Amino acid sequence: MKKVIFVYGNLPAYRRDFFTNLSKELDRNGIEMKVFYGHNLVKKTPQDDSKNYKTEKFPTKKLNLKFLYFYTLPGLYEHIKQENPDGIIFQFNQTNLSQWQVLRYCKKNNIPYAIWGCNYTRADLNGILAKLRERIYHKIYKNATMLIPYGTLYRDYFLRLGIEKEKIVVAQNTINVEAIVKKYAELPEKNVENKTVKILYVGALSKQKRVETAIDAVAKMIEEGYDVIFDVVGGGFDLEPLKNYLSQKSELVKSKIKIHGAKYEEELEKFFVNADLFLMPGIGGLGVNEAMAYGLPIISTNGDETVYDLIDGNGYLLQNFGDTDEQVKYLKMFLALSSKERQEMGRKSRDIILSKASLKNMVQSHLRAIKLMIGKKM
């Protein structure tokens, strides 16, 4: 039996269904799968402890230098050597020194590897550091056996680098949207005429999310007399700073914008069920998938370069991260639509997410990429 290992920074709970289903598919194809991962020291997100598939968790240590930081996963390299896998799939992070060790191990022992992820650019890097990061990643991409981008824009980026298309398999990043659609086949009627429009943001609260700009945009709408409310749902290191930011707004604005903190399962589901519109002003992506499964129209940036594939008559694609004026523009365009037009947007959201970003599609794309990967030698 062949063996593949995913090397993952941490194991968020939203990956449970993906890894569970992929493990079953690989097993049916004579391939054993394991996930090696560490702790999340950056974001506070629930982790998957279901044990539905084989995993190995490693301690995570952070090394702080003057302008940079690095991570290590003590024991990762030694466990990789013991397993002697037929292929490795990385969610690669150049600040993870242990992953560099594993990359060298792959090269030395002719073990094929794939890079899976998005084209996320760190906002805190610019100038020489940004160029150095890009050059390092270019080399890793070109040396990889396979590339598994989150969406078509990242695929096109690889093609512009001169990487042959046979090495690229797009696996549209998603969650178990099928389960949401099945559970909520019938939803309350949204965007009813003469009803307060409920705008929703769900996701981690960090600087890259630019949620403060969404608060500013909705605040401007409220002050201009639009009948809207805004629910911000999520936890993270910026939760308290964001609450302080909102506290400086007018009493009218504070009565219509609420920051609820992190919510999960049924508590979270209620927000999606009752919302009329989903707004994402910065980096991200999976919140959009979830909102579309609940039949919500979308106003969003391209996030982690996946949203581009999902907006087609079901909302508006923001061109700039954290642009308050642009958000106001599209909020006004949405509110100017008739109730029937908004409802049609919501129906399109469901159709698009099921056709373009189902969990089944994501699993099958990874299965194809892995089979191609382990059939090759470096």
LOBA-92387 format. One record per residue (C-alpha): residue in three letters; residue number from 1; x negated, y negated, z. Coordinates in steps of 0.2 Angstrom, whole numbers, padded with zeros to 4 digits, always signed. Each point is the difference from the previous one (the first is absolute). Layout:
KOLKE	ALA	NUM	X	Y	Z
...
***
This chain:
KOLKE	MET	1	+0000	+0000	+0000
KOLKE	LYS	2	-0006	-0017	-0005
KOLKE	LYS	3	-0002	-0014	+0014
KOLKE	VAL	4	+0002	-0019	-0001
KOLKE	ILE	5	-0002	-0012	+0014
KOLKE	PHE	6	+0008	-0018	+0001
KOLKE	VAL	7	-0011	-0012	+0009
KOLKE	TYR	8	+0011	-0013	+0007
KOLKE	GLY	9	-0003	-0015	+0012
KOLKE	ASN	10	+0015	+0004	+0011
KOLKE	LEU	11	+0016	+0010	-0002
KOLKE	PRO	12	+0015	-0011	+0000
KOLKE	ALA	13	+0017	+0008	+0003
KOLKE	TYR	14	+0007	-0006	-0016
KOLKE	ARG	15	-0012	+0012	-0009
KOLKE	ARG	16	+0008	+0016	+0009
KOLKE	ASP	17	+0012	+0005	-0014
KOLKE	PHE	18	-0013	-0003	-0013
KOLKE	PHE	19	-0014	+0011	+0007
KOLKE	THR	20	+0013	+0013	+0006
KOLKE	ASN	21	+0007	+0002	-0018
KOLKE	LEU	22	-0017	-0001	-0008
KOLKE	SER	23	-0007	+0013	+0011
KOLKE	LYS	24	+0014	+0012	-0005
KOLKE	GLU	25	-0002	-0004	-0018
KOLKE	LEU	26	-0019	+0003	+0001
KOLKE	ASP	27	+0002	+0016	+0009
KOLKE	ARG	28	+0012	+0007	-0013
KOLKE	ASN	29	-0014	-0004	-0013
KOLKE	GLY	30	-0013	+0009	+0011
KOLKE	ILE	31	-0008	-0016	+0007
KOLKE	GLU	32	-0002	-0003	+0019
KOLKE	MET	33	+0001	-0018	+0006
KOLKE	LYS	34	-0007	-0008	+0016
KOLKE	VAL	35	+0001	-0018	+0005
KOLKE	PHE	36	-0015	-0008	+0010
KOLKE	TYR	37	+0004	-0016	+0008
KOLKE	GLY	38	-0005	-0013	+0013
KOLKE	HIS	39	+0009	-0013	+0011
KOLKE	ASN	40	+0008	-0016	-0006
KOLKE	LEU	41	-0010	-0014	+0008
KOLKE	VAL	42	+0008	-0014	-0010
KOLKE	LYS	43	+0019	+0003	-0001
KOLKE	LYS	44	+0012	+0006	+0013
KOLKE	THR	45	+0010	+0013	-0010
KOLKE	PRO	46	+0007	+0017	+0006
KOLKE	GLN	47	-0011	+0014	-0005
KOLKE	ASP	48	+0005	+0018	-0006
KOLKE	ASP	49	-0002	+0013	+0013
KOLKE	SER	50	+0013	+0012	-0007
KOLKE	LYS	51	-0013	+0014	-0004
KOLKE	ASN	52	+0010	+0004	-0016
KOLKE	TYR	53	-0017	+0003	-0009
KOLKE	LYS	54	-0018	+0002	+0004
KOLKE	THR	55	-0009	-0015	+0008
KOLKE	GLU	56	-0015	-0004	+0009
KOLKE	LYS	57	-0001	-0016	+0010
KOLKE	PHE	58	-0017	-0009	+0004
KOLKE	PRO	59	-0004	-0014	+0012
KOLKE	THR	60	-0003	-0017	-0009
KOLKE	LYS	61	-0014	-0012	+0006
KOLKE	LYS	62	-0001	-0018	-0006
KOLKE	LEU	63	-0017	-0008	-0002
KOLKE	ASN	64	+0000	-0019	+0000
KOLKE	LEU	65	-0014	-0010	-0009
KOLKE	LYS	66	-0001	-0019	-0001
KOLKE	PHE	67	+0011	-0002	-0016
KOLKE	LEU	68	+0005	+0018	-0003
KOLKE	TYR	69	+0007	+0015	+0008
KOLKE	PHE	70	-0001	+0019	-0003
KOLKE	TYR	71	+0008	+0016	+0006
KOLKE	THR	72	-0006	+0017	+0003
KOLKE	LEU	73	+0010	+0017	+0002
KOLKE	PRO	74	-0012	+0010	+0011
KOLKE	GLY	75	+0000	+0018	-0006
KOLKE	LEU	76	+0009	-0003	-0017
KOLKE	TYR	77	-0016	+0004	-0010
KOLKE	GLU	78	-0004	+0016	+0010
KOLKE	HIS	79	+0018	+0007	-0002
KOLKE	ILE	80	+0000	-0004	-0019
KOLKE	LYS	81	-0016	+0011	-0001
KOLKE	GLN	82	+0008	+0014	+0010
KOLKE	GLU	83	+0015	+0000	-0011
KOLKE	ASN	84	-0010	-0001	-0016
KOLKE	PRO	85	+0016	-0005	-0010
KOLKE	ASP	86	+0003	+0001	-0019
KOLKE	GLY	87	+0005	-0018	-0001
KOLKE	ILE	88	+0002	-0016	+0011
KOLKE	ILE	89	+0013	-0014	-0002
KOLKE	PHE	90	-0005	-0016	+0008
KOLKE	GLN	91	+0010	-0015	+0005
KOLKE	PHE	92	-0017	-0009	-0001
KOLKE	ASN	93	-0005	-0014	+0012
KOLKE	GLN	94	-0018	-0006	-0003
KOLKE	THR	95	-0001	-0006	+0018
KOLKE	ASN	96	+0002	+0018	+0006
KOLKE	LEU	97	-0018	+0007	+0001
KOLKE	SER	98	+0005	+0018	+0002
KOLKE	GLN	99	+0009	+0000	-0017
KOLKE	TRP	100	-0017	-0006	-0008
KOLKE	GLN	101	-0008	+0016	+0008
KOLKE	VAL	102	+0014	+0011	-0008
KOLKE	LEU	103	-0002	-0009	-0017
KOLKE	ARG	104	-0019	+0005	+0001
KOLKE	TYR	105	+0005	+0017	+0005
KOLKE	CYS	106	+0011	+0002	-0015
KOLKE	LYS	107	-0013	-0007	-0012
KOLKE	LYS	108	-0014	+0012	+0007
KOLKE	ASN	109	+0011	+0015	-0001
KOLKE	ASN	110	+0010	-0003	-0016
KOLKE	ILE	111	+0017	-0001	+0009
KOLKE	PRO	112	+0013	-0010	-0010
KOLKE	TYR	113	+0009	-0014	+0008
KOLKE	ALA	114	+0014	-0012	-0003
KOLKE	ILE	115	+0004	-0018	+0006
KOLKE	TRP	116	+0018	-0003	+0004
KOLKE	GLY	117	+0006	-0017	+0004
KOLKE	CYS	118	+0004	-0018	-0005
KOLKE	ASN	119	-0010	-0015	-0006
KOLKE	TYR	120	+0002	-0009	+0016
KOLKE	THR	121	-0013	-0014	+0002
KOLKE	ARG	122	-0004	-0006	+0017
KOLKE	ALA	123	+0004	-0018	+0003
KOLKE	ASP	124	-0014	-0003	+0012
KOLKE	LEU	125	-0013	+0004	-0013
KOLKE	ASN	126	-0006	-0013	-0013
KOLKE	GLY	127	-0015	-0005	-0010
KOLKE	ILE	128	-0015	+0012	+0001
KOLKE	LEU	129	+0009	+0012	+0012
KOLKE	ALA	130	+0015	+0002	-0012
KOLKE	LYS	131	-0011	+0002	-0015
KOLKE	LEU	132	-0011	+0013	+0009
KOLKE	ARG	133	+0016	+0010	+0006
KOLKE	GLU	134	+0006	+0000	-0018
KOLKE	ARG	135	-0016	+0007	-0007
KOLKE	ILE	136	-0001	+0013	+0013
KOLKE	TYR	137	+0018	+0006	-0004
KOLKE	HIS	138	-0003	-0001	-0019
KOLKE	LYS	139	-0014	+0013	+0002
KOLKE	ILE	140	+0010	+0011	+0011
KOLKE	TYR	141	+0015	+0000	-0012
KOLKE	LYS	142	-0011	+0004	-0015
KOLKE	ASN	143	-0009	+0015	+0009
KOLKE	ALA	144	+0017	+0007	+0007
KOLKE	THR	145	+0007	+0016	-0008
KOLKE	MET	146	+0017	-0007	+0000
KOLKE	LEU	147	+0009	-0016	+0005
KOLKE	ILE	148	+0018	-0001	+0007
KOLKE	PRO	149	+0006	-0018	+0000
KOLKE	TYR	150	+0016	-0005	+0009
KOLKE	GLY	151	+0007	-0008	-0016
KOLKE	THR	152	-0002	-0005	-0018
KOLKE	LEU	153	-0009	-0016	+0003
KOLKE	TYR	154	-0014	+0009	+0009
KOLKE	ARG	155	-0001	+0012	-0014
KOLKE	ASP	156	-0002	-0014	-0012
KOLKE	TYR	157	-0014	-0007	+0010
KOLKE	PHE	158	-0009	+0016	-0001
KOLKE	LEU	159	+0002	+0001	-0018
KOLKE	ARG	160	-0008	-0018	-0002
KOLKE	LEU	161	-0015	+0007	+0010
KOLKE	GLY	162	-0002	+0012	-0014
KOLKE	ILE	163	+0005	+0015	+0010
KOLKE	GLU	164	+0007	+0014	-0012
KOLKE	LYS	165	+0019	+0002	+0002
KOLKE	GLU	166	-0001	+0019	+0002
KOLKE	LYS	167	-0008	-0004	+0018
KOLKE	ILE	168	+0016	-0010	+0005
KOLKE	VAL	169	+0016	+0007	+0007
KOLKE	VAL	170	+0012	-0013	+0006
KOLKE	ALA	171	+0010	+0005	+0016
KOLKE	GLN	172	+0012	-0014	+0004
KOLKE	ASN	173	-0002	-0003	+0018
KOLKE	THR	174	+0016	+0003	+0010
KOLKE	ILE	175	+0009	+0008	+0015
KOLKE	ASN	176	+0014	+0012	+0000
KOLKE	VAL	177	+0013	-0011	-0008
KOLKE	GLU	178	+0010	+0016	-0005
KOLKE	ALA	179	+0004	+0003	+0018
KOLKE	ILE	180	+0006	-0018	+0002
KOLKE	VAL	181	+0012	+0001	-0015
KOLKE	LYS	182	+0007	+0016	+0006
KOLKE	LYS	183	+0003	-0006	+0017
KOLKE	TYR	184	+0008	-0016	-0005
KOLKE	ALA	185	+0008	+0005	-0016
KOLKE	GLU	186	+0014	-0012	+0004
KOLKE	LEU	187	-0005	-0017	+0007
KOLKE	PRO	188	+0010	-0015	+0006
KOLKE	GLU	189	+0004	-0012	-0014
KOLKE	LYS	190	-0014	-0013	-0001
KOLKE	ASN	191	-0001	-0018	-0006
KOLKE	VAL	192	+0019	-0002	+0003
KOLKE	GLU	193	+0007	-0017	-0006
KOLKE	ASN	194	+0000	-0014	+0013
KOLKE	LYS	195	-0011	+0010	+0012
KOLKE	THR	196	-0016	-0005	+0009
KOLKE	VAL	197	-0014	+0008	-0010
KOLKE	LYS	198	-0012	+0010	+0011
KOLKE	ILE	199	-0018	+0000	-0005
KOLKE	LEU	200	-0012	+0013	+0007
KOLKE	TYR	201	-0018	+0003	+0001
KOLKE	VAL	202	-0007	+0016	+0007
KOLKE	GLY	203	-0018	+0004	+0002
KOLKE	ALA	204	-0016	-0002	+0011
KOLKE	LEU	205	-0003	-0018	+0006
KOLKE	SER	206	-0017	-0005	-0005
KOLKE	LYS	207	-0008	-0015	-0009
KOLKE	GLN	208	+0000	+0008	-0017
KOLKE	LYS	209	+0019	+0003	+0001
KOLKE	ARG	210	+0002	-0020	+0000
KOLKE	VAL	211	+0017	+0002	+0009
KOLKE	GLU	212	-0002	-0018	+0007
KOLKE	THR	213	+0003	-0006	-0018
KOLKE	ALA	214	+0016	+0010	-0002
KOLKE	ILE	215	+0006	-0008	+0017
KOLKE	ASP	216	-0004	-0017	-0008
KOLKE	ALA	217	+0009	+0004	-0016
KOLKE	VAL	218	+0016	+0006	+0009
KOLKE	ALA	219	-0001	-0014	+0012
KOLKE	LYS	220	+0000	-0012	-0014
KOLKE	MET	221	+0016	+0008	-0007
KOLKE	ILE	222	+0008	-0001	+0017
KOLKE	GLU	223	-0004	-0018	+0001
KOLKE	GLU	224	+0008	-0003	-0017
KOLKE	GLY	225	+0016	+0008	+0005
KOLKE	TYR	226	-0001	+0017	-0007
KOLKE	ASP	227	+0009	+0014	+0010
KOLKE	VAL	228	-0014	+0012	+0003
KOLKE	ILE	229	-0008	+0009	+0014
KOLKE	PHE	230	-0017	+0008	+0001
KOLKE	ASP	231	-0005	+0016	+0010
KOLKE	VAL	232	-0019	+0003	+0002
KOLKE	VAL	233	-0003	+0018	+0005
KOLKE	GLY	234	-0017	+0007	+0004
KOLKE	GLY	235	-0014	+0001	+0013
KOLKE	GLY	236	-0018	-0004	-0001
KOLKE	PHE	237	-0014	-0012	+0006
KOLKE	ASP	238	+0009	-0015	-0007
KOLKE	LEU	239	+0017	+0003	+0009
KOLKE	GLU	240	-0003	-0012	+0014
KOLKE	PRO	241	-0008	-0014	-0011
KOLKE	LEU	242	+0015	+0002	-0012
KOLKE	LYS	243	+0012	-0002	+0014
KOLKE	ASN	244	-0009	-0016	+0006
KOLKE	TYR	245	+0000	-0006	-0018
KOLKE	LEU	246	+0019	+0002	-0001
KOLKE	SER	247	+0002	-0008	+0017
KOLKE	GLN	248	-0006	-0017	-0007
KOLKE	LYS	249	+0015	+0000	-0013
KOLKE	SER	250	+0016	-0009	+0003
KOLKE	GLU	251	+0014	+0007	+0011
KOLKE	LEU	252	+0011	+0003	-0016
KOLKE	VAL	253	-0014	+0010	-0008
KOLKE	LYS	254	-0004	+0010	+0016
KOLKE	SER	255	+0018	+0005	+0001
KOLKE	LYS	256	-0001	+0008	-0017
KOLKE	ILE	257	-0017	+0007	-0001
KOLKE	LYS	258	-0004	+0015	+0012
KOLKE	ILE	259	-0016	+0009	+0003
KOLKE	HIS	260	+0005	+0017	+0007
KOLKE	GLY	261	-0017	+0009	+0001
KOLKE	ALA	262	-0003	+0018	-0005
KOLKE	LYS	263	+0016	+0011	-0003
KOLKE	TYR	264	+0000	+0018	-0005
KOLKE	GLU	265	+0012	+0013	-0006
KOLKE	GLU	266	+0019	-0004	+0003
KOLKE	GLU	267	-0004	-0017	+0007
KOLKE	LEU	268	-0010	-0004	-0016
KOLKE	GLU	269	+0013	+0008	-0011
KOLKE	LYS	270	+0013	-0012	+0006
KOLKE	PHE	271	-0009	-0015	-0006
KOLKE	PHE	272	-0002	+0007	-0017
KOLKE	VAL	273	+0018	+0005	-0001
KOLKE	ASN	274	+0007	-0017	+0005
KOLKE	ALA	275	-0012	-0011	-0010
KOLKE	ASP	276	+0004	-0008	-0017
KOLKE	LEU	277	-0018	-0004	-0006
KOLKE	PHE	278	-0018	+0005	+0003
KOLKE	LEU	279	-0014	-0013	+0000
KOLKE	MET	280	-0018	+0005	+0000
KOLKE	PRO	281	-0012	-0016	-0001
KOLKE	GLY	282	-0017	+0009	+0001
KOLKE	ILE	283	-0010	+0016	+0000
KOLKE	GLY	284	+0010	+0016	+0002
KOLKE	GLY	285	+0011	+0012	-0011
KOLKE	LEU	286	+0009	+0014	+0009
KOLKE	GLY	287	+0012	-0012	+0008
KOLKE	VAL	288	+0006	-0004	-0017
KOLKE	ASN	289	+0003	+0019	-0004
KOLKE	GLU	290	+0010	+0002	+0016
KOLKE	ALA	291	+0011	-0015	-0004
KOLKE	MET	292	+0003	+0006	-0017
KOLKE	ALA	293	+0006	+0017	+0006
KOLKE	TYR	294	+0013	-0010	+0010
KOLKE	GLY	295	+0006	-0009	-0015
KOLKE	LEU	296	-0008	-0017	+0004
KOLKE	PRO	297	-0005	-0013	-0013
KOLKE	ILE	298	-0018	-0005	+0001
KOLKE	ILE	299	-0010	-0016	+0001
KOLKE	SER	300	-0018	+0005	+0002
KOLKE	THR	301	-0018	-0002	-0005
KOLKE	ASN	302	-0009	+0014	-0009
KOLKE	GLY	303	-0006	+0005	+0017
KOLKE	ASP	304	-0013	+0014	-0002
KOLKE	GLU	305	+0002	+0000	-0019
KOLKE	THR	306	+0015	+0012	+0001
KOLKE	VAL	307	+0015	-0012	+0000
KOLKE	TYR	308	-0003	-0005	-0018
KOLKE	ASP	309	+0006	+0017	-0006
KOLKE	LEU	310	+0016	-0002	+0010
KOLKE	ILE	311	+0008	-0017	-0004
KOLKE	ASP	312	+0011	+0001	-0016
KOLKE	GLY	313	+0016	-0009	+0002
KOLKE	ASN	314	+0001	+0004	+0019
KOLKE	GLY	315	-0008	-0016	+0006
KOLKE	TYR	316	-0015	-0012	-0002
KOLKE	LEU	317	-0018	+0003	+0000
KOLKE	LEU	318	-0010	-0014	+0009
KOLKE	GLN	319	-0016	-0005	-0009
KOLKE	ASN	320	-0009	-0007	+0015
KOLKE	PHE	321	-0003	+0007	+0018
KOLKE	GLY	322	+0007	-0011	+0013
KOLKE	ASP	323	+0007	-0014	-0011
KOLKE	THR	324	+0015	-0007	+0009
KOLKE	ASP	325	+0006	-0011	-0015
KOLKE	GLU	326	+0001	+0015	-0011
KOLKE	GLN	327	+0009	+0010	+0013
KOLKE	VAL	328	+0013	-0014	+0002
KOLKE	LYS	329	+0002	-0001	-0019
KOLKE	TYR	330	+0004	+0019	-0001
KOLKE	LEU	331	+0011	-0001	+0015
KOLKE	LYS	332	+0010	-0013	-0008
KOLKE	MET	333	+0001	+0009	-0016
KOLKE	PHE	334	+0007	+0015	+0009
KOLKE	LEU	335	+0013	-0009	+0010
KOLKE	ALA	336	+0006	-0009	-0016
KOLKE	LEU	337	+0005	+0017	-0007
KOLKE	SER	338	+0017	+0007	+0002
KOLKE	SER	339	+0004	+0013	+0012
KOLKE	LYS	340	+0002	+0013	-0014
KOLKE	GLU	341	-0017	-0004	-0007
KOLKE	ARG	342	-0008	+0002	+0017
KOLKE	GLN	343	+0008	+0016	+0002
KOLKE	GLU	344	-0005	+0006	-0017
KOLKE	MET	345	-0018	-0004	+0005
KOLKE	GLY	346	+0001	+0011	+0015
KOLKE	ARG	347	+0007	+0015	-0011
KOLKE	LYS	348	-0015	-0003	-0011
KOLKE	SER	349	-0012	+0001	+0014
KOLKE	ARG	350	+0006	+0018	+0005
KOLKE	ASP	351	+0000	+0006	-0018
KOLKE	ILE	352	-0018	-0007	-0002
KOLKE	ILE	353	-0007	+0007	+0016
KOLKE	LEU	354	+0007	+0017	-0004
KOLKE	SER	355	-0007	+0001	-0017
KOLKE	LYS	356	-0017	-0008	+0002
KOLKE	ALA	357	-0005	+0002	+0018
KOLKE	SER	358	+0008	+0016	+0007
KOLKE	LEU	359	-0010	+0010	+0012
KOLKE	LYS	360	+0002	+0015	-0012
KOLKE	ASN	361	-0009	-0010	-0013
KOLKE	MET	362	-0014	-0005	+0012
KOLKE	VAL	363	-0003	+0018	+0005
KOLKE	GLN	364	+0000	+0007	-0017
KOLKE	SER	365	-0012	-0014	-0006
KOLKE	HIS	366	-0012	+0005	+0014
KOLKE	LEU	367	+0001	+0018	-0004
KOLKE	ARG	368	-0004	-0003	-0018
KOLKE	ALA	369	-0015	-0011	+0005
KOLKE	ILE	370	-0007	+0013	+0012
KOLKE	LYS	371	+0002	+0014	-0012
KOLKE	LEU	372	-0010	-0010	-0013
KOLKE	MET	373	-0013	-0005	+0013
KOLKE	ILE	374	-0004	+0017	+0007
KOLKE	GLY	375	-0001	+0007	-0018
KOLKE	LYS	376	-0015	-0012	-0003
KOLKE	LYS	377	-0018	+0000	+0006
KOLKE	MET	378	-0009	-0016	+0002
***
